[in-house]
Amino acid sequence: MGSADESGAGSDPLSLLSATFSYSEALAAGISEWQLYRLRDQGLIEPLGRGLYRRHDAGTADLDLIEVARRAPSATLCLTTALARHGLADEIPARIDVALPRGRHRPATIAPVAWHGFDPATFEIGRTELPIESETSIGLYNPERSIIDAIRLRHREGPDMAYAALRRWLRQSGASPSRLLGMARKFPRAERPLREALEILL
């Protein structure tokens, strides 16, 4: 005669779930809709938005970034948000600057997000991964790409932020203007103003 654990969800349905999981992932793990809502009502999981949940016993993490990463796997932190991550800007934006390939769907999120559409042909240039927790990471543009984006979009983002970030980056150990200019050649709107700024600052 089978035990109760053979039902799929077992006596501890949480053991079947990742730290952050979707409604469909819970159902695929054998957890019924009733069990899922019971876990929520018991405070064992918390919603991170529509159809997205997090285990209460999961470690601390940036829940806004987790939601963005789960909603849009290609999401990449950019502009002021990326500059702040690299210590190149003091401003903490009210909304998270997130780039997606131009034309990609921009999901609705509870997290405050400013979506930016970037050219798919250059989207991966300078893109790295920022771990949020053991199972989740989000894209992050490296310092060079972040400076280039700030300069090429300075008419929208403001020139002061871009050039202040460049000055601060030049003071960092390992900063390579030649490497920066090499990357900027792939962004015609950024190369000339960046070269002119470096001639003044160096």
C-alpha positions as CSV (number, residue, x, y, z in Angstrom):
1,M,0.0,0.0,0.0
2,G,1.5,3.3,-1.1
3,S,2.4,6.1,1.3
4,A,1.1,9.7,1.2
5,D,4.5,10.8,-0.2
6,E,3.7,9.0,-3.5
7,S,1.2,11.6,-4.4
8,G,4.0,13.8,-5.9
9,A,3.9,16.7,-3.5
10,G,4.7,14.6,-0.4
11,S,4.4,15.7,3.1
12,D,6.7,18.8,2.4
13,P,5.7,20.3,-0.9
14,L,8.2,23.1,-0.3
15,S,11.0,20.6,-0.9
16,L,9.9,20.4,-4.5
17,L,10.2,24.1,-5.2
18,S,13.1,26.4,-6.0
19,A,13.7,29.5,-3.9
20,T,11.7,31.4,-6.6
21,F,9.2,29.7,-8.7
22,S,6.2,30.3,-11.0
23,Y,2.6,29.0,-10.7
24,S,3.2,26.7,-13.7
25,E,6.4,25.3,-12.2
26,A,4.6,24.5,-9.0
27,L,1.9,22.6,-10.9
28,A,4.6,20.8,-12.9
29,A,6.2,19.7,-9.6
30,G,2.9,18.0,-8.6
31,I,1.7,20.7,-6.3
32,S,-2.0,21.4,-6.7
33,E,-3.6,24.8,-6.9
34,W,-5.2,24.2,-3.5
35,Q,-1.8,23.3,-1.9
36,L,-0.2,26.4,-3.5
37,Y,-2.8,28.8,-2.1
38,R,-2.6,27.0,1.3
39,L,1.2,27.6,1.4
40,R,0.6,31.2,0.6
41,D,-2.1,31.6,3.3
42,Q,0.2,29.9,5.8
43,G,2.9,32.4,5.1
44,L,5.3,29.8,3.7
45,I,5.5,31.4,0.3
46,E,5.0,35.0,-0.7
47,P,3.9,36.4,-4.1
48,L,6.4,38.4,-6.1
49,G,3.8,39.4,-8.7
50,R,1.3,37.6,-10.8
51,G,2.0,33.9,-10.9
52,L,5.4,34.3,-9.3
53,Y,6.3,33.2,-5.7
54,R,9.2,32.9,-3.3
55,R,9.7,30.5,-0.5
56,H,9.7,32.1,2.9
57,D,12.7,30.1,4.0
58,A,14.8,31.3,1.1
59,G,17.8,33.6,1.9
60,T,17.7,37.3,1.5
61,A,18.0,38.7,-2.0
62,D,17.0,41.6,-4.2
63,L,13.4,40.6,-4.9
64,D,12.9,43.4,-7.5
65,L,15.8,42.0,-9.6
66,I,14.6,38.5,-9.1
67,E,11.2,39.4,-10.5
68,V,12.7,41.2,-13.5
69,A,15.1,38.3,-14.3
70,R,12.3,35.8,-14.1
71,R,9.9,37.9,-16.2
72,A,12.5,38.7,-18.9
73,P,15.5,36.3,-19.1
74,S,17.4,38.7,-21.4
75,A,16.9,41.7,-19.1
76,T,20.2,43.6,-18.6
77,L,20.9,46.3,-16.0
78,C,22.1,49.4,-17.9
79,L,22.6,53.2,-17.7
80,T,22.4,54.8,-14.2
81,T,21.6,51.5,-12.6
82,A,24.6,49.8,-14.1
83,L,26.9,52.8,-13.4
84,A,25.8,52.7,-9.7
85,R,26.5,49.0,-9.5
86,H,30.1,49.7,-10.8
87,G,30.6,52.6,-8.4
88,L,30.6,55.1,-11.2
89,A,27.5,57.0,-10.1
90,D,26.2,58.1,-6.7
91,E,22.6,58.4,-7.8
92,I,20.3,55.6,-7.0
93,P,17.5,55.8,-9.6
94,A,13.9,55.6,-8.5
95,R,13.4,53.0,-11.2
96,I,15.7,50.1,-12.3
97,D,17.2,50.8,-15.7
98,V,16.7,47.6,-17.7
99,A,17.6,47.0,-21.4
100,L,16.0,44.5,-23.6
101,P,16.6,43.8,-27.3
102,R,14.5,46.4,-29.3
103,G,11.1,44.9,-30.2
104,R,11.1,42.4,-27.3
105,H,8.1,42.2,-25.1
106,R,8.3,44.4,-21.9
107,P,6.6,42.5,-19.2
108,A,4.5,44.1,-16.5
109,T,6.3,44.0,-13.1
110,I,5.6,45.1,-9.5
111,A,9.3,46.2,-9.4
112,P,9.7,49.8,-10.6
113,V,11.4,49.4,-14.0
114,A,12.4,51.8,-16.7
115,W,12.7,49.7,-19.8
116,H,15.1,50.6,-22.6
117,G,15.1,49.1,-26.1
118,F,18.7,48.4,-27.4
119,D,19.8,47.4,-30.8
120,P,19.8,43.5,-31.0
121,A,22.9,43.6,-33.1
122,T,25.0,45.1,-30.3
123,F,22.9,44.0,-27.3
124,E,25.4,41.4,-26.1
125,I,28.5,43.7,-26.3
126,G,29.8,44.1,-22.8
127,R,27.0,42.1,-21.2
128,T,27.9,40.1,-18.1
129,E,25.9,38.2,-15.5
130,L,25.2,39.4,-12.0
131,P,24.3,36.6,-9.6
132,I,21.2,37.4,-7.5
133,E,21.0,34.1,-5.7
134,S,22.2,30.5,-6.4
135,E,19.5,29.9,-9.0
136,T,19.0,33.3,-10.5
137,S,21.1,35.9,-12.3
138,I,20.4,39.0,-14.3
139,G,22.4,40.7,-17.1
140,L,24.6,43.6,-16.3
141,Y,26.6,45.7,-18.7
142,N,30.3,46.1,-17.8
143,P,31.7,49.5,-16.9
144,E,32.9,50.3,-20.4
145,R,29.6,49.5,-22.0
146,S,27.7,51.4,-19.4
147,I,29.8,54.5,-20.0
148,I,29.3,54.2,-23.8
149,D,25.6,53.9,-23.4
150,A,25.5,56.9,-21.1
151,I,27.4,59.0,-23.6
152,R,25.4,57.9,-26.7
153,L,22.1,58.5,-24.8
154,R,23.3,61.7,-23.1
155,H,20.6,63.7,-24.8
156,R,18.1,61.7,-22.8
157,E,20.0,60.8,-19.7
158,G,21.9,64.1,-19.3
159,P,25.6,64.7,-20.1
160,D,26.7,65.4,-16.6
161,M,26.1,61.8,-15.5
162,A,28.0,60.4,-18.5
163,Y,31.1,62.5,-18.1
164,A,31.2,62.2,-14.3
165,A,31.2,58.4,-14.7
166,L,34.0,58.6,-17.3
167,R,36.1,60.7,-15.0
168,R,35.5,58.3,-12.1
169,W,36.3,55.3,-14.2
170,L,39.6,56.8,-15.4
171,R,40.7,56.9,-11.7
172,Q,40.1,53.2,-11.2
173,S,42.8,50.7,-11.3
174,G,42.9,48.8,-14.6
175,A,41.0,51.4,-16.6
176,S,42.0,51.2,-20.3
177,P,41.0,54.1,-22.5
178,S,42.2,52.1,-25.6
179,R,39.9,49.2,-24.7
180,L,37.0,51.7,-24.1
181,L,37.5,53.3,-27.5
182,G,37.8,49.9,-29.1
183,M,34.3,49.0,-27.8
184,A,33.0,52.5,-28.7
185,R,33.8,51.9,-32.4
186,K,30.8,49.6,-32.5
187,F,28.6,52.5,-31.4
188,P,29.1,55.4,-33.9
189,R,27.1,57.9,-31.9
190,A,29.4,57.4,-28.9
191,E,32.9,57.1,-30.4
192,R,33.5,60.8,-31.4
193,P,32.2,62.4,-28.2
194,L,34.0,59.8,-26.1
195,R,37.2,60.4,-27.9
196,E,36.9,64.2,-27.5
197,A,36.2,63.8,-23.8
198,L,39.2,61.5,-23.3
199,E,41.4,64.1,-25.0
200,I,40.3,66.7,-22.4
201,L,40.6,64.4,-19.4
202,L,43.8,62.6,-20.2
